[in-house]
């Protein structure tokens, strides 16, 4: 993981305002990094926070899966995903898969403002970092 991080910014509808508020507060620190966002979230952050955000598809239309693929391909370093625990989402399985990829490939994940604050205030945020990736070769090579 290089010092310039590739960061995904994602939020469910009821949490978009919270994420925009967090991004505005941290815009100076985030501006030094590559930002990615799904659909509407990426557009809102770009418009309201004056930051360049690479926009992917909307979450329910495949954006969550695009982010999962980026994680699996080593193209994403941090996931900031303010998800709504009180509302059922039509793409809950995609959200679960995205969070699974984050754990599988050992990237930092923030699901709320407190965890996002801890990540962005870490001394590792602007430094190179070599995350340990679990060796799954025994799993892959097991006999059926």
N, C-alpha and C positions, 0 to 999 in steps of 0.2 A: 504494500500500500504506500503510495507516494505521499509526499507532504501536501500536494494539491489533491484533495479528495473529490471523488465522484459521489454526489449526495442526491438521493431520491427524496422528494418532498411530496407527500401524499396525505389526503384527508377525506374522510367521508363528509357528506353534505353538512351534517350538524356540527362538524368540527373544523370546517374550512376557516371560519372567523378566528378560531383559536390559533390555527397554524399561521395564518396571515399575520396576526399580532406577534407571534413568536419570531417569524421571519423578519418583520419590520424591526423588532428590537435587536436582532442579531445580523442585520443586513451587512454591516461592515465586515464581520468575520466570514459570512457566507459568500461575499462577493469575490473572495480569493479562490473559490472552488468551483467545480463544474456542477451545475444544478440540473436535475431532471424532475419532471412532474408528470403526473397523469392528467390527461384531458383538461377539464375545467380548473382543477387545482393549479396546474402549471400556468394557465392563462391568468388566473386571478393573481397569483404571486408575481408574475411578470408585470402585470398592469399596476398593481397596488404597491409593489415594493421596488419597482424600477431595477429589477435584476434579470439577467439573461437566464432563461429556463428552457432547456430542451424539452419539448412537449411530446409525450407519447399518447397512445389512445386512452380514452376514458377507461377507468377501472373495469366496469362491467362489459366493455367492448374489447377487452384484451390487454389493457394497460398494466394490470397487475401481473399478468403472465409475461408481458414484455420485461417488466422489472425482474421477475424471477429468472428469466433467461439471462438477463444482464448479470445477475448475481452468479449464476451457474457458470457463466463465461468469464468471470473475473473482471467485469466491466463496471461494477458498482461497489463502493466502499462502505457507505453508511445509508441506512434506511430510517427516515423520519416519517412515521406513519401514524397520524392522529386518527385512530379509528373510533367509531361510535359503538360503545358496548351496549347501548340501550335500544338500538334500532336494528332489526333484521335487514340484512343486505341481500339483494338477489344474487350477488356473486360471492357469498360467504366462502364457498369452496376455493375460489381464487385467492381470497385474502388469506385463508389458512395455508394454501400452497406457497404463497409469497413469504409468509412468516416462517414456514418450514424451510424454505431455501435459505433464508437469513441465518437460521440456526445451523443448518447443514454446512454452510460455507463460512460460518463464524464471522459474520459482519455485525457491527453494532446496530442495534435497533432501538428506536425510541417510539413508544406508543402514546406518550403524553408529554406535557410540557416539562415536568420535573425530570424525566429521563432524557429529554432533548437538551435541557439545561446542563445536565451532567456530561453529556457527550461533547457539547460545544465548548464547555469550559475546561475540558480535560487538557492536560499538557500534551497529550498525544494528537490532539485535533489538527495541529499544523505541522506535525513531524511525520517522518517516515515511520511505518509500523509494519511488522511482519507477523500477521496473525497465524496462529497454529491451526492448521486444517487437519481434522481427524482423518486417519488413513482408513478408507472404506474398502480396500482391496480384498480383504477376507470376505466381506459381504458380496462384493461384485463377483468374486471367483468361486463362491460356494456352489456345491452341487445341488441341483434341483431336487 
